[in-house]
Amino acid sequence: MEDYDTSVCQGMSVFVDDYFEIFLRVNARILECETTMELLC
């Protein structure tokens, strides 16, 4: 049972890492957009 818990925890941490990386990329893209809009306005 402990092995199962450990694998679930590892799976979750990998999932969170991927999600966080995507979030950072999207955030950077939004910031780029806002900066571009400010330059245009």
mmCIF file as Biopython writes it, N, C-alpha, C and O atoms, coordinates in Angstrom:
data_model
#
loop_
_atom_site.group_PDB
_atom_site.id
_atom_site.type_symbol
_atom_site.label_atom_id
_atom_site.label_alt_id
_atom_site.label_comp_id
_atom_site.label_asym_id
_atom_site.label_entity_id
_atom_site.label_seq_id
_atom_site.pdbx_PDB_ins_code
_atom_site.Cartn_x
_atom_site.Cartn_y
_atom_site.Cartn_z
_atom_site.occupancy
_atom_site.B_iso_or_equiv
_atom_site.auth_seq_id
_atom_site.auth_asym_id
_atom_site.pdbx_PDB_model_num
ATOM 1   N N  . MET A ? 1  ? 0.830  -1.198 0.000   1.0 0.0 1  A 1 
ATOM 2   C CA . MET A ? 1  ? 0.000  0.000  0.000   1.0 0.0 1  A 1 
ATOM 3   C C  . MET A ? 1  ? 0.871  1.258  0.000   1.0 0.0 1  A 1 
ATOM 4   O O  . MET A ? 1  ? 0.532  2.253  -0.641  1.0 0.0 1  A 1 
ATOM 5   N N  . GLU A ? 2  ? 1.993  1.209  0.720   1.0 0.0 2  A 1 
ATOM 6   C CA . GLU A ? 2  ? 2.884  2.372  0.765   1.0 0.0 2  A 1 
ATOM 7   C C  . GLU A ? 2  ? 3.444  2.682  -0.621  1.0 0.0 2  A 1 
ATOM 8   O O  . GLU A ? 2  ? 3.576  3.846  -1.000  1.0 0.0 2  A 1 
ATOM 9   N N  . ASP A ? 3  ? 3.774  1.623  -1.380  1.0 0.0 3  A 1 
ATOM 10  C CA . ASP A ? 3  ? 4.300  1.812  -2.730  1.0 0.0 3  A 1 
ATOM 11  C C  . ASP A ? 3  ? 3.288  2.562  -3.588  1.0 0.0 3  A 1 
ATOM 12  O O  . ASP A ? 3  ? 3.646  3.445  -4.368  1.0 0.0 3  A 1 
ATOM 13  N N  . TYR A ? 4  ? 2.026  2.196  -3.432  1.0 0.0 4  A 1 
ATOM 14  C CA . TYR A ? 4  ? 0.957  2.839  -4.210  1.0 0.0 4  A 1 
ATOM 15  C C  . TYR A ? 4  ? 0.890  4.328  -3.866  1.0 0.0 4  A 1 
ATOM 16  O O  . TYR A ? 4  ? 0.819  5.169  -4.762  1.0 0.0 4  A 1 
ATOM 17  N N  . ASP A ? 5  ? 0.912  4.653  -2.571  1.0 0.0 5  A 1 
ATOM 18  C CA . ASP A ? 5  ? 0.855  6.052  -2.138  1.0 0.0 5  A 1 
ATOM 19  C C  . ASP A ? 5  ? 2.030  6.839  -2.709  1.0 0.0 5  A 1 
ATOM 20  O O  . ASP A ? 5  ? 1.863  7.964  -3.180  1.0 0.0 5  A 1 
ATOM 21  N N  . THR A ? 6  ? 3.216  6.243  -2.664  1.0 0.0 6  A 1 
ATOM 22  C CA . THR A ? 6  ? 4.413  6.928  -3.151  1.0 0.0 6  A 1 
ATOM 23  C C  . THR A ? 6  ? 4.300  7.230  -4.641  1.0 0.0 6  A 1 
ATOM 24  O O  . THR A ? 6  ? 4.629  8.330  -5.085  1.0 0.0 6  A 1 
ATOM 25  N N  . SER A ? 7  ? 3.830  6.242  -5.414  1.0 0.0 7  A 1 
ATOM 26  C CA . SER A ? 7  ? 3.721  6.445  -6.862  1.0 0.0 7  A 1 
ATOM 27  C C  . SER A ? 7  ? 2.684  7.518  -7.175  1.0 0.0 7  A 1 
ATOM 28  O O  . SER A ? 7  ? 2.857  8.295  -8.115  1.0 0.0 7  A 1 
ATOM 29  N N  . VAL A ? 8  ? 1.610  7.565  -6.392  1.0 0.0 8  A 1 
ATOM 30  C CA . VAL A ? 8  ? 0.583  8.589  -6.603  1.0 0.0 8  A 1 
ATOM 31  C C  . VAL A ? 8  ? 1.175  9.966  -6.317  1.0 0.0 8  A 1 
ATOM 32  O O  . VAL A ? 8  ? 0.948  10.915 -7.067  1.0 0.0 8  A 1 
ATOM 33  N N  . CYS A ? 9  ? 1.935  10.068 -5.228  1.0 0.0 9  A 1 
ATOM 34  C CA . CYS A ? 9  ? 2.564  11.342 -4.872  1.0 0.0 9  A 1 
ATOM 35  C C  . CYS A ? 9  ? 3.529  11.793 -5.963  1.0 0.0 9  A 1 
ATOM 36  O O  . CYS A ? 9  ? 3.529  12.962 -6.347  1.0 0.0 9  A 1 
ATOM 37  N N  . GLN A ? 10 ? 4.346  10.875 -6.460  1.0 0.0 10 A 1 
ATOM 38  C CA . GLN A ? 10 ? 5.296  11.216 -7.518  1.0 0.0 10 A 1 
ATOM 39  C C  . GLN A ? 10 ? 4.558  11.647 -8.773  1.0 0.0 10 A 1 
ATOM 40  O O  . GLN A ? 10 ? 4.948  12.615 -9.427  1.0 0.0 10 A 1 
ATOM 41  N N  . GLY A ? 11 ? 3.494  10.932 -9.111  1.0 0.0 11 A 1 
ATOM 42  C CA . GLY A ? 11 ? 2.696  11.280 -10.286 1.0 0.0 11 A 1 
ATOM 43  C C  . GLY A ? 11 ? 2.103  12.672 -10.148 1.0 0.0 11 A 1 
ATOM 44  O O  . GLY A ? 11 ? 2.099  13.450 -11.102 1.0 0.0 11 A 1 
ATOM 45  N N  . MET A ? 12 ? 1.604  12.984 -8.965  1.0 0.0 12 A 1 
ATOM 46  C CA . MET A ? 12 ? 1.010  14.298 -8.725  1.0 0.0 12 A 1 
ATOM 47  C C  . MET A ? 12 ? 2.056  15.392 -8.850  1.0 0.0 12 A 1 
ATOM 48  O O  . MET A ? 12 ? 1.784  16.436 -9.442  1.0 0.0 12 A 1 
ATOM 49  N N  . SER A ? 13 ? 3.255  15.172 -8.302  1.0 0.0 13 A 1 
ATOM 50  C CA . SER A ? 13 ? 4.289  16.203 -8.346  1.0 0.0 13 A 1 
ATOM 51  C C  . SER A ? 13 ? 4.729  16.454 -9.786  1.0 0.0 13 A 1 
ATOM 52  O O  . SER A ? 13 ? 5.007  17.594 -10.158 1.0 0.0 13 A 1 
ATOM 53  N N  . VAL A ? 14 ? 4.794  15.406 -10.593 1.0 0.0 14 A 1 
ATOM 54  C CA . VAL A ? 14 ? 5.135  15.569 -12.009 1.0 0.0 14 A 1 
ATOM 55  C C  . VAL A ? 14 ? 4.046  16.365 -12.706 1.0 0.0 14 A 1 
ATOM 56  O O  . VAL A ? 14 ? 4.335  17.259 -13.501 1.0 0.0 14 A 1 
ATOM 57  N N  . PHE A ? 15 ? 2.789  16.040 -12.409 1.0 0.0 15 A 1 
ATOM 58  C CA . PHE A ? 15 ? 1.653  16.740 -13.005 1.0 0.0 15 A 1 
ATOM 59  C C  . PHE A ? 15 ? 1.683  18.216 -12.621 1.0 0.0 15 A 1 
ATOM 60  O O  . PHE A ? 15 ? 1.472  19.087 -13.465 1.0 0.0 15 A 1 
ATOM 61  N N  . VAL A ? 16 ? 1.946  18.492 -11.342 1.0 0.0 16 A 1 
ATOM 62  C CA . VAL A ? 16 ? 1.991  19.877 -10.864 1.0 0.0 16 A 1 
ATOM 63  C C  . VAL A ? 16 ? 3.128  20.635 -11.546 1.0 0.0 16 A 1 
ATOM 64  O O  . VAL A ? 16 ? 2.958  21.790 -11.935 1.0 0.0 16 A 1 
ATOM 65  N N  . ASP A ? 17 ? 4.291  19.985 -11.693 1.0 0.0 17 A 1 
ATOM 66  C CA . ASP A ? 17 ? 5.429  20.624 -12.367 1.0 0.0 17 A 1 
ATOM 67  C C  . ASP A ? 17 ? 5.054  21.009 -13.791 1.0 0.0 17 A 1 
ATOM 68  O O  . ASP A ? 17 ? 5.319  22.132 -14.219 1.0 0.0 17 A 1 
ATOM 69  N N  . ASP A ? 18 ? 4.436  20.081 -14.535 1.0 0.0 18 A 1 
ATOM 70  C CA . ASP A ? 18 ? 4.024  20.356 -15.913 1.0 0.0 18 A 1 
ATOM 71  C C  . ASP A ? 18 ? 3.032  21.503 -15.951 1.0 0.0 18 A 1 
ATOM 72  O O  . ASP A ? 18 ? 3.150  22.407 -16.777 1.0 0.0 18 A 1 
ATOM 73  N N  . TYR A ? 19 ? 2.045  21.465 -15.049 1.0 0.0 19 A 1 
ATOM 74  C CA . TYR A ? 19 ? 1.004  22.492 -15.010 1.0 0.0 19 A 1 
ATOM 75  C C  . TYR A ? 19 ? 1.616  23.855 -14.713 1.0 0.0 19 A 1 
ATOM 76  O O  . TYR A ? 19 ? 1.254  24.859 -15.326 1.0 0.0 19 A 1 
ATOM 77  N N  . PHE A ? 20 ? 2.558  23.877 -13.754 1.0 0.0 20 A 1 
ATOM 78  C CA . PHE A ? 20 ? 3.201  25.128 -13.356 1.0 0.0 20 A 1 
ATOM 79  C C  . PHE A ? 20 ? 4.002  25.708 -14.520 1.0 0.0 20 A 1 
ATOM 80  O O  . PHE A ? 20 ? 3.999  26.919 -14.745 1.0 0.0 20 A 1 
ATOM 81  N N  . GLU A ? 21 ? 4.692  24.827 -15.263 1.0 0.0 21 A 1 
ATOM 82  C CA . GLU A ? 21 ? 5.482  25.274 -16.411 1.0 0.0 21 A 1 
ATOM 83  C C  . GLU A ? 21 ? 4.570  25.900 -17.464 1.0 0.0 21 A 1 
ATOM 84  O O  . GLU A ? 21 ? 4.888  26.952 -18.019 1.0 0.0 21 A 1 
ATOM 85  N N  . ILE A ? 22 ? 3.434  25.250 -17.739 1.0 0.0 22 A 1 
ATOM 86  C CA . ILE A ? 22 ? 2.468  25.777 -18.707 1.0 0.0 22 A 1 
ATOM 87  C C  . ILE A ? 22 ? 1.941  27.118 -18.221 1.0 0.0 22 A 1 
ATOM 88  O O  . ILE A ? 22 ? 1.814  28.064 -18.998 1.0 0.0 22 A 1 
ATOM 89  N N  . PHE A ? 23 ? 1.632  27.194 -16.916 1.0 0.0 23 A 1 
ATOM 90  C CA . PHE A ? 23 ? 1.113  28.430 -16.332 1.0 0.0 23 A 1 
ATOM 91  C C  . PHE A ? 23 ? 2.111  29.564 -16.517 1.0 0.0 23 A 1 
ATOM 92  O O  . PHE A ? 23 ? 1.729  30.676 -16.882 1.0 0.0 23 A 1 
ATOM 93  N N  . LEU A ? 24 ? 3.398  29.287 -16.266 1.0 0.0 24 A 1 
ATOM 94  C CA . LEU A ? 24 ? 4.429  30.315 -16.417 1.0 0.0 24 A 1 
ATOM 95  C C  . LEU A ? 24 ? 4.524  30.775 -17.865 1.0 0.0 24 A 1 
ATOM 96  O O  . LEU A ? 24 ? 4.669  31.968 -18.129 1.0 0.0 24 A 1 
ATOM 97  N N  . ARG A ? 25 ? 4.443  29.838 -18.802 1.0 0.0 25 A 1 
ATOM 98  C CA . ARG A ? 25 ? 4.515  30.188 -20.228 1.0 0.0 25 A 1 
ATOM 99  C C  . ARG A ? 25 ? 3.342  31.069 -20.626 1.0 0.0 25 A 1 
ATOM 100 O O  . ARG A ? 25 ? 3.519  32.078 -21.309 1.0 0.0 25 A 1 
ATOM 101 N N  . VAL A ? 26 ? 2.140  30.686 -20.198 1.0 0.0 26 A 1 
ATOM 102 C CA . VAL A ? 26 ? 0.945  31.469 -20.520 1.0 0.0 26 A 1 
ATOM 103 C C  . VAL A ? 26 ? 1.056  32.852 -19.899 1.0 0.0 26 A 1 
ATOM 104 O O  . VAL A ? 26 ? 0.718  33.853 -20.531 1.0 0.0 26 A 1 
ATOM 105 N N  . ASN A ? 27 ? 1.528  32.906 -18.668 1.0 0.0 27 A 1 
ATOM 106 C CA . ASN A ? 27 ? 1.687  34.171 -17.964 1.0 0.0 27 A 1 
ATOM 107 C C  . ASN A ? 27 ? 2.657  35.080 -18.715 1.0 0.0 27 A 1 
ATOM 108 O O  . ASN A ? 27 ? 2.396  36.272 -18.879 1.0 0.0 27 A 1 
ATOM 109 N N  . ALA A ? 28 ? 3.778  34.515 -19.172 1.0 0.0 28 A 1 
ATOM 110 C CA . ALA A ? 28 ? 4.766  35.292 -19.918 1.0 0.0 28 A 1 
ATOM 111 C C  . ALA A ? 28 ? 4.156  35.807 -21.219 1.0 0.0 28 A 1 
ATOM 112 O O  . ALA A ? 28 ? 4.406  36.945 -21.617 1.0 0.0 28 A 1 
ATOM 113 N N  . ARG A ? 29 ? 3.360  34.973 -21.880 1.0 0.0 29 A 1 
ATOM 114 C CA . ARG A ? 29 ? 2.718  35.359 -23.134 1.0 0.0 29 A 1 
ATOM 115 C C  . ARG A ? 29 ? 1.761  36.523 -22.898 1.0 0.0 29 A 1 
ATOM 116 O O  . ARG A ? 29 ? 1.720  37.469 -23.684 1.0 0.0 29 A 1 
ATOM 117 N N  . ILE A ? 30 ? 0.986  36.449 -21.802 1.0 0.0 30 A 1 
ATOM 118 C CA . ILE A ? 30 ? 0.037  37.517 -21.468 1.0 0.0 30 A 1 
ATOM 119 C C  . ILE A ? 30 ? 0.800  38.810 -21.181 1.0 0.0 30 A 1 
ATOM 120 O O  . ILE A ? 30 ? 0.387  39.882 -21.624 1.0 0.0 30 A 1 
ATOM 121 N N  . LEU A ? 31 ? 1.898  38.719 -20.451 1.0 0.0 31 A 1 
ATOM 122 C CA . LEU A ? 31 ? 2.694  39.908 -20.144 1.0 0.0 31 A 1 
ATOM 123 C C  . LEU A ? 31 ? 3.230  40.523 -21.429 1.0 0.0 31 A 1 
ATOM 124 O O  . LEU A ? 31 ? 3.224  41.745 -21.581 1.0 0.0 31 A 1 
ATOM 125 N N  . GLU A ? 32 ? 3.693  39.688 -22.355 1.0 0.0 32 A 1 
ATOM 126 C CA . GLU A ? 32 ? 4.179  40.178 -23.648 1.0 0.0 32 A 1 
ATOM 127 C C  . GLU A ? 32 ? 3.067  40.923 -24.368 1.0 0.0 32 A 1 
ATOM 128 O O  . GLU A ? 32 ? 3.290  42.000 -24.921 1.0 0.0 32 A 1 
ATOM 129 N N  . CYS A ? 33 ? 1.871  40.351 -24.361 1.0 0.0 33 A 1 
ATOM 130 C CA . CYS A ? 33 ? 0.718  40.957 -25.013 1.0 0.0 33 A 1 
ATOM 131 C C  . CYS A ? 33 ? 0.427  42.325 -24.419 1.0 0.0 33 A 1 
ATOM 132 O O  . CYS A ? 33 ? 0.231  43.295 -25.151 1.0 0.0 33 A 1 
ATOM 133 N N  . GLU A ? 34 ? 0.399  42.405 -23.086 1.0 0.0 34 A 1 
ATOM 134 C CA . GLU A ? 34 ? 0.097  43.664 -22.413 1.0 0.0 34 A 1 
ATOM 135 C C  . GLU A ? 34 ? 1.142  44.714 -22.758 1.0 0.0 34 A 1 
ATOM 136 O O  . GLU A ? 34 ? 0.806  45.872 -23.007 1.0 0.0 34 A 1 
ATOM 137 N N  . THR A ? 35 ? 2.409  44.312 -22.773 1.0 0.0 35 A 1 
ATOM 138 C CA . THR A ? 35 ? 3.480  45.251 -23.105 1.0 0.0 35 A 1 
ATOM 139 C C  . THR A ? 35 ? 3.314  45.761 -24.529 1.0 0.0 35 A 1 
ATOM 140 O O  . THR A ? 35 ? 3.467  46.955 -24.789 1.0 0.0 35 A 1 
ATOM 141 N N  . THR A ? 36 ? 3.001  44.856 -25.452 1.0 0.0 36 A 1 
ATOM 142 C CA . THR A ? 36 ? 2.791  45.235 -26.852 1.0 0.0 36 A 1 
ATOM 143 C C  . THR A ? 36 ? 1.619  46.197 -26.972 1.0 0.0 36 A 1 
ATOM 144 O O  . THR A ? 36 ? 1.692  47.183 -27.705 1.0 0.0 36 A 1 
ATOM 145 N N  . MET A ? 37 ? 0.535  45.911 -26.252 1.0 0.0 37 A 1 
ATOM 146 C CA . MET A ? 37 ? -0.643 46.772 -26.297 1.0 0.0 37 A 1 
ATOM 147 C C  . MET A ? 37 ? -0.307 48.165 -25.778 1.0 0.0 37 A 1 
ATOM 148 O O  . MET A ? 37 ? -0.762 49.165 -26.332 1.0 0.0 37 A 1 
ATOM 149 N N  . GLU A ? 38 ? 0.494  48.230 -24.709 1.0 0.0 38 A 1 
ATOM 150 C CA . GLU A ? 38 ? 0.880  49.528 -24.155 1.0 0.0 38 A 1 
ATOM 151 C C  . GLU A ? 38 ? 1.684  50.318 -25.177 1.0 0.0 38 A 1 
ATOM 152 O O  . GLU A ? 38 ? 1.514  51.531 -25.301 1.0 0.0 38 A 1 
ATOM 153 N N  . LEU A ? 39 ? 2.551  49.640 -25.902 1.0 0.0 39 A 1 
ATOM 154 C CA . LEU A ? 39 ? 3.359  50.317 -26.919 1.0 0.0 39 A 1 
ATOM 155 C C  . LEU A ? 39 ? 2.477  50.826 -28.047 1.0 0.0 39 A 1 
ATOM 156 O O  . LEU A ? 39 ? 2.720  51.904 -28.590 1.0 0.0 39 A 1 
ATOM 157 N N  . LEU A ? 40 ? 1.449  50.053 -28.406 1.0 0.0 40 A 1 
ATOM 158 C CA . LEU A ? 40 ? 0.563  50.440 -29.500 1.0 0.0 40 A 1 
ATOM 159 C C  . LEU A ? 40 ? -0.345 51.597 -29.101 1.0 0.0 40 A 1 
ATOM 160 O O  . LEU A ? 40 ? -0.662 52.453 -29.927 1.0 0.0 40 A 1 
ATOM 161 N N  . CYS A ? 41 ? -0.767 51.628 -27.825 1.0 0.0 41 A 1 
ATOM 162 C CA . CYS A ? 41 ? -1.750 52.624 -27.411 1.0 0.0 41 A 1 
ATOM 163 C C  . CYS A ? 41 ? -1.162 54.022 -27.196 1.0 0.0 41 A 1 
ATOM 164 O O  . CYS A ? 41 ? -1.890 54.951 -26.845 1.0 0.0 41 A 1 
#
